[in-house]
Structure formats: C-alpha cells, structure tokens
Amino acid sequence: MEVGIQNSSFHEPADIKLSPAGLAFLASAAKWANFLAIVCFIFIGISAITMISLIFGASALSLGQGEYVSAGTISTFGVLYLLFLAFSCLPIYYLYNFGSKARKAIENRDSIQLELCLDALKKHYKFIGIIVIITIAFNFLGLILGIVMGISDAIAAV
C-alpha cells in the first residue's frame, strides 16, 4: 500500500499467499514480459544502428543534384529519433525488471522480490499511462489548433 493512501474499506492482511495457479500465472507473465522486453531492446538496438548510419550517411546524400531534403534535416530527424529510442528504453527496462524479479520471487519463494517485481510493473504502467495522457493532450491541442486555423482560413477567404 502506498504511503499516504488511506482507504477505510481496505484491510491489510497479515500474510498474502499465492495459490499454485496464481504462481503459474505469474511465471507465465514473467516469461512473456522478458521475451517482449528482449525483443524490444533488440529492435531499439537495430533502430539505433540504422539511425546512426543515416546520420553519418546524410552527408553522402548532399552530393547529389536536385535533392528535396537536405542532409541537415535528415541528421536532425535522426538525432531526434535516437532521443526517442533512448526515452523508450525506460518502460522496457521496467518490464524486463518485472519479469526477472518475478522469476526470482517464484524460484526462491521470496516475498521481497515479489514486491519489487510488482513495483517494476507499477512503474511500467505508470510510465505508459503518462505517455498516453501526453498523447491525448497533444491530439486535443492539434484538434483545437486545426479548428482555429480552419476558421481563420474561412474568415480570410471571405
């Protein structure tokens, strides 16, 4: 229970135990979490290598005639994409922590590791939730700006 949260209907039990089915569900979730995290880390690594080669290869594009996109634009996009990739490592790291700590908790019957794995899962979903809220806010802002610009365009055309 988080510090500062008080709920009169919640009574903290003296001891929480998981049934064999609950342990099996947790073990399955841990395996899938580790698999997804490793696949995501591999994808991020491949994407980072691609972006780095694009950044350094952008100067070769500037040698051609009649180009529509400058090398500086491609390099800027590549750097921003690398920052995005670095930023996306955090929730994947939390997911990996959940899987590895859950596996240790099950193998050793360790309640402290179980708490740590659940904390990592909480951090993962909290991060994803904040990103969703930010995305919704940007979409709403884009909608408002689109409506305002559409109205101003209609007024200017009159």
C-alpha positions in Angstrom: 0.0 0.0 0.0 1.4 3.4 -1.0 2.3 5.9 1.7 -0.4 8.5 2.1 -3.2 6.4 0.6 -5.8 5.6 3.2 -8.9 3.6 2.3 -11.1 2.5 5.2 -12.5 -0.4 3.2 -9.1 -1.9 2.7 -7.8 -4.1 5.5 -4.2 -5.1 5.1 -3.9 -8.9 5.5 -1.2 -10.3 7.8 0.1 -12.6 5.0 -0.7 -12.9 1.3 -0.2 -16.2 -0.3 -0.5 -17.2 -3.9 -2.1 -20.4 -5.0 -0.3 -22.7 -7.4 -2.4 -21.4 -10.2 -1.5 -17.8 -9.2 2.2 -18.7 -9.2 1.8 -20.3 -12.7 0.1 -17.2 -14.0 2.8 -15.0 -12.6 5.5 -17.3 -14.1 3.8 -17.2 -17.5 3.5 -13.4 -17.3 7.2 -13.1 -16.3 8.3 -15.2 -19.3 6.3 -13.1 -21.7 7.5 -9.9 -20.1 11.1 -11.0 -20.5 10.5 -12.1 -24.1 8.8 -8.8 -25.1 11.5 -6.7 -23.3 14.3 -8.6 -25.0 12.6 -8.3 -28.4 12.1 -4.5 -27.8 15.7 -4.0 -26.8 16.9 -5.8 -29.9 14.5 -3.6 -32.0 15.8 -0.4 -30.3 19.4 -1.5 -31.0 18.7 -2.2 -34.7 16.8 1.1 -35.0 19.7 3.0 -33.3 22.2 1.5 -35.6 20.0 2.4 -38.6 19.6 6.0 -37.4 23.4 6.4 -36.7 24.2 5.2 -40.2 21.6 7.6 -41.6 23.1 10.5 -39.7 26.6 9.7 -40.9 25.3 8.8 -44.4 23.3 12.0 -44.8 26.4 13.9 -46.0 26.6 11.5 -48.9 23.1 12.5 -49.9 24.1 16.1 -50.2 26.4 15.2 -53.0 23.5 14.6 -55.4 21.9 17.2 -57.5 18.2 18.2 -57.2 17.7 16.9 -53.7 14.5 17.8 -51.9 15.5 17.0 -48.4 18.8 18.5 -47.0 21.3 16.5 -45.1 20.8 18.7 -42.1 17.1 17.8 -42.0 17.9 14.1 -42.1 20.5 14.4 -39.4 18.1 16.4 -37.2 15.5 13.7 -37.7 18.0 11.0 -36.9 19.1 12.7 -33.7 15.5 13.3 -32.5 14.7 9.6 -33.3 17.7 8.5 -31.3 16.5 10.6 -28.3 13.1 8.9 -28.7 14.7 5.5 -28.7 16.6 6.3 -25.6 13.4 7.6 -23.9 11.6 4.4 -24.9 14.2 2.2 -23.1 12.8 3.1 -19.7 9.4 1.4 -19.8 11.0 -1.6 -21.4 13.6 -1.7 -18.7 10.8 -1.7 -16.1 9.1 -4.6 -18.0 12.3 -6.6 -18.0 12.7 -5.9 -14.3 9.2 -7.2 -13.7 9.9 -10.4 -15.5 13.3 -11.1 -13.9 12.2 -10.3 -10.4 9.0 -12.3 -10.7 11.1 -15.3 -11.8 13.4 -14.9 -8.8 10.4 -14.5 -6.5 8.8 -17.7 -7.7 12.1 -19.7 -7.7 13.1 -18.6 -4.2 9.6 -18.1 -2.7 10.8 -14.6 -1.9 8.1 -12.0 -1.0 10.6 -9.1 -1.2 11.3 -10.0 -4.8 7.6 -10.3 -5.4 7.1 -6.8 -4.1 10.0 -5.5 -6.2 8.5 -7.1 -9.3 5.1 -5.6 -8.7 6.8 -2.2 -8.1 8.5 -2.5 -11.5 5.2 -3.4 -13.1 3.6 -0.4 -11.5 6.4 1.8 -12.8 6.0 0.4 -16.3 2.2 1.0 -16.4 2.6 4.4 -14.8 5.1 5.5 -17.5 2.8 4.2 -20.2 -0.2 5.9 -18.7 1.7 9.3 -18.6 2.7 8.8 -22.2 -1.0 8.1 -23.1 -2.1 11.3 -21.3 0.5 13.4 -23.0 -0.5 11.9 -26.4 -4.2 12.6 -25.8 -3.3 16.2 -24.7 -1.3 16.8 -27.9 -4.1 15.3 -30.1 -6.6 17.6 -28.4 -4.3 20.6 -28.9 -3.9 19.6 -32.5 -7.7 19.4 -32.9 -8.2 22.8 -31.3 -5.4 24.4 -33.5 -6.9 22.7 -36.6 -10.3 24.1 -35.8 -8.9 27.6 -35.1 -6.8 27.6 -38.3 -9.7 26.3 -40.3 -12.0 29.1 -39.0 -9.3 31.7 -39.6 -8.8 30.4 -43.1 -12.5 30.6 -43.8 -12.7 34.1 -42.5 -9.7 35.2 -44.5 -11.2 33.8 -47.7 -14.3 35.9 -47.3 
